[in-house]
């Protein structure tokens, strides 16, 4: 992130360039995609800065948080991958790092010999709570937009995600 704001909006300038090069029919789409990607960079930077003292990355934090929400504190690795919407290799890498730090452990599945559970340790629970409190107070309480605009943003992004096949609730009503 630049230490000082730029004197112009580079996405607006790119939009102008798209139009001047004859791509005006897709300039709005380019601006939308680029804006979302830049917004993600900004949010990830904020989250990573807040998590830095905990030693967690956001992906490792997400796994710990997911495990704290389960009834038993454990999930099959494949189910963790599906819930986090990441490739199984990413979960394996996160588990490797978290296991090395004593925050999770791999345990045999009680009824499926082919599956391995990832189980959170007490140290993992404690760190997940600390990280959540930090994120809640320093990022989630003020995500960068006024509260009255958050619902609109989430609705638009949920529509994009649903249309991309990210989830399908069928006829069941959703919050967004």
Protein Blocks (a to p, Z undefined) as FASTA:
>chain_A
ZZbdcfbdfklmmmmmmmmnopmmmmmmmmmmmmmmmmmmmmmmmmmmmmmmnopafklm
mmmmmmmmpmnopacfklmmmmnopafklmmmmmmmmmmnopaccdddfklmkbccdddd
fklmmmmmmmmmmmmmmmmmmnopafklmmmmmmmmmmmmmmnopacehjaccfZZ
